[in-house]
Amino acid sequence: MKDGIHPNYREVCFVDQSNGFKFVTRSTMGSKESIKMEDGREMPLIKLETTSETHPFYTGTQKSIDSLGGRVEKFRNKFAGFSTKK
């Protein structure tokens, strides 16, 4: 590999802003902020709006379209006669 053409690939700490969940993975993302981990390592810090710990899809709190008070059924009934099949 040539020197000086590859991005810096190192361990980076990602933090979920909504609940403080932290995880460490390897990345090329850069950051001006850093964090000191419990084991003494200092690494770049990337702040995230949501992660798998808080996203509704992963936590199971996602609302189903069919449970919105019959709106889907009302729509289907309203447009039932507009079929493209002949």
ChimeraX commands (.cxc) that place a marker at each C-alpha (Angstrom):
marker #1 position 0.00,0.00,0.00 radius 0.5
marker #1 position 1.17,3.52,-0.72 radius 0.5
marker #1 position 1.86,5.79,2.22 radius 0.5
marker #1 position -0.17,8.97,2.68 radius 0.5
marker #1 position -3.17,8.16,0.46 radius 0.5
marker #1 position -5.37,6.17,2.87 radius 0.5
marker #1 position -7.60,7.72,5.54 radius 0.5
marker #1 position -6.71,7.26,9.19 radius 0.5
marker #1 position -8.57,4.08,10.27 radius 0.5
marker #1 position -8.75,3.89,14.05 radius 0.5
marker #1 position -11.05,3.23,17.00 radius 0.5
marker #1 position -13.78,5.85,17.44 radius 0.5
marker #1 position -16.38,6.23,20.20 radius 0.5
marker #1 position -19.97,6.93,19.09 radius 0.5
marker #1 position -22.41,8.38,21.64 radius 0.5
marker #1 position -26.21,8.48,21.37 radius 0.5
marker #1 position -27.29,11.97,22.43 radius 0.5
marker #1 position -30.73,10.89,23.62 radius 0.5
marker #1 position -29.69,8.33,26.24 radius 0.5
marker #1 position -25.89,8.42,26.51 radius 0.5
marker #1 position -25.35,4.93,25.03 radius 0.5
marker #1 position -21.71,4.56,23.90 radius 0.5
marker #1 position -20.09,2.07,21.59 radius 0.5
marker #1 position -16.61,1.80,20.13 radius 0.5
marker #1 position -15.88,0.69,16.60 radius 0.5
marker #1 position -13.24,1.33,13.97 radius 0.5
marker #1 position -13.87,4.18,11.55 radius 0.5
marker #1 position -12.23,6.78,9.35 radius 0.5
marker #1 position -14.54,9.57,10.59 radius 0.5
marker #1 position -12.74,12.55,12.00 radius 0.5
marker #1 position -13.75,14.60,15.01 radius 0.5
marker #1 position -12.44,17.61,16.89 radius 0.5
marker #1 position -13.83,16.22,20.14 radius 0.5
marker #1 position -12.35,13.35,22.09 radius 0.5
marker #1 position -13.39,11.24,25.06 radius 0.5
marker #1 position -11.40,9.43,27.71 radius 0.5
marker #1 position -12.74,5.91,28.20 radius 0.5
marker #1 position -12.96,4.06,31.53 radius 0.5
marker #1 position -9.89,2.00,30.66 radius 0.5
marker #1 position -7.78,5.13,30.06 radius 0.5
marker #1 position -7.83,5.19,26.25 radius 0.5
marker #1 position -8.50,8.51,24.57 radius 0.5
marker #1 position -10.31,8.38,21.25 radius 0.5
marker #1 position -12.29,10.64,18.90 radius 0.5
marker #1 position -15.94,11.22,19.84 radius 0.5
marker #1 position -18.80,11.21,17.32 radius 0.5
marker #1 position -22.23,12.31,18.58 radius 0.5
marker #1 position -25.29,10.68,17.04 radius 0.5
marker #1 position -28.98,11.65,17.15 radius 0.5
marker #1 position -30.19,8.04,17.27 radius 0.5
marker #1 position -28.74,4.55,17.39 radius 0.5
marker #1 position -30.15,1.04,17.54 radius 0.5
marker #1 position -30.70,1.64,21.28 radius 0.5
marker #1 position -33.22,4.43,20.67 radius 0.5
marker #1 position -34.58,3.97,17.13 radius 0.5
marker #1 position -38.24,2.83,17.19 radius 0.5
marker #1 position -37.64,0.08,14.64 radius 0.5
marker #1 position -35.04,-1.63,16.83 radius 0.5
marker #1 position -36.70,-0.97,20.21 radius 0.5
marker #1 position -40.09,-2.34,19.16 radius 0.5
marker #1 position -41.98,0.90,19.81 radius 0.5
marker #1 position -42.70,1.50,16.14 radius 0.5
marker #1 position -46.34,2.32,15.40 radius 0.5
marker #1 position -48.12,0.16,12.89 radius 0.5
marker #1 position -50.02,1.85,10.09 radius 0.5
marker #1 position -52.93,-0.58,10.55 radius 0.5
marker #1 position -53.46,0.49,14.17 radius 0.5
marker #1 position -54.13,4.16,13.43 radius 0.5
marker #1 position -57.84,4.09,14.16 radius 0.5
marker #1 position -59.12,2.66,10.88 radius 0.5
marker #1 position -57.61,5.31,8.61 radius 0.5
marker #1 position -56.17,2.70,6.28 radius 0.5
marker #1 position -59.48,0.87,6.02 radius 0.5
marker #1 position -61.28,4.18,5.41 radius 0.5
marker #1 position -58.83,4.95,2.57 radius 0.5
marker #1 position -59.29,1.51,1.02 radius 0.5
marker #1 position -63.08,1.83,1.12 radius 0.5
marker #1 position -62.98,5.32,-0.39 radius 0.5
marker #1 position -60.82,4.32,-3.35 radius 0.5
marker #1 position -61.99,0.71,-3.84 radius 0.5
marker #1 position -63.71,1.56,-7.15 radius 0.5
marker #1 position -60.58,3.07,-8.73 radius 0.5
marker #1 position -58.98,-0.22,-9.71 radius 0.5
marker #1 position -56.62,-0.22,-12.72 radius 0.5
marker #1 position -57.71,-3.75,-13.68 radius 0.5
marker #1 position -60.34,-4.07,-16.45 radius 0.5
marker link #1:1,2 radius 0.2
marker link #1:2,3 radius 0.2
marker link #1:3,4 radius 0.2
marker link #1:4,5 radius 0.2
marker link #1:5,6 radius 0.2
marker link #1:6,7 radius 0.2
marker link #1:7,8 radius 0.2
marker link #1:8,9 radius 0.2
marker link #1:9,10 radius 0.2
marker link #1:10,11 radius 0.2
marker link #1:11,12 radius 0.2
marker link #1:12,13 radius 0.2
marker link #1:13,14 radius 0.2
marker link #1:14,15 radius 0.2
marker link #1:15,16 radius 0.2
marker link #1:16,17 radius 0.2
marker link #1:17,18 radius 0.2
marker link #1:18,19 radius 0.2
marker link #1:19,20 radius 0.2
marker link #1:20,21 radius 0.2
marker link #1:21,22 radius 0.2
marker link #1:22,23 radius 0.2
marker link #1:23,24 radius 0.2
marker link #1:24,25 radius 0.2
marker link #1:25,26 radius 0.2
marker link #1:26,27 radius 0.2
marker link #1:27,28 radius 0.2
marker link #1:28,29 radius 0.2
marker link #1:29,30 radius 0.2
marker link #1:30,31 radius 0.2
marker link #1:31,32 radius 0.2
marker link #1:32,33 radius 0.2
marker link #1:33,34 radius 0.2
marker link #1:34,35 radius 0.2
marker link #1:35,36 radius 0.2
marker link #1:36,37 radius 0.2
marker link #1:37,38 radius 0.2
marker link #1:38,39 radius 0.2
marker link #1:39,40 radius 0.2
marker link #1:40,41 radius 0.2
marker link #1:41,42 radius 0.2
marker link #1:42,43 radius 0.2
marker link #1:43,44 radius 0.2
marker link #1:44,45 radius 0.2
marker link #1:45,46 radius 0.2
marker link #1:46,47 radius 0.2
marker link #1:47,48 radius 0.2
marker link #1:48,49 radius 0.2
marker link #1:49,50 radius 0.2
marker link #1:50,51 radius 0.2
marker link #1:51,52 radius 0.2
marker link #1:52,53 radius 0.2
marker link #1:53,54 radius 0.2
marker link #1:54,55 radius 0.2
marker link #1:55,56 radius 0.2
marker link #1:56,57 radius 0.2
marker link #1:57,58 radius 0.2
marker link #1:58,59 radius 0.2
marker link #1:59,60 radius 0.2
marker link #1:60,61 radius 0.2
marker link #1:61,62 radius 0.2
marker link #1:62,63 radius 0.2
marker link #1:63,64 radius 0.2
marker link #1:64,65 radius 0.2
marker link #1:65,66 radius 0.2
marker link #1:66,67 radius 0.2
marker link #1:67,68 radius 0.2
marker link #1:68,69 radius 0.2
marker link #1:69,70 radius 0.2
marker link #1:70,71 radius 0.2
marker link #1:71,72 radius 0.2
marker link #1:72,73 radius 0.2
marker link #1:73,74 radius 0.2
marker link #1:74,75 radius 0.2
marker link #1:75,76 radius 0.2
marker link #1:76,77 radius 0.2
marker link #1:77,78 radius 0.2
marker link #1:78,79 radius 0.2
marker link #1:79,80 radius 0.2
marker link #1:80,81 radius 0.2
marker link #1:81,82 radius 0.2
marker link #1:82,83 radius 0.2
marker link #1:83,84 radius 0.2
marker link #1:84,85 radius 0.2
marker link #1:85,86 radius 0.2
view
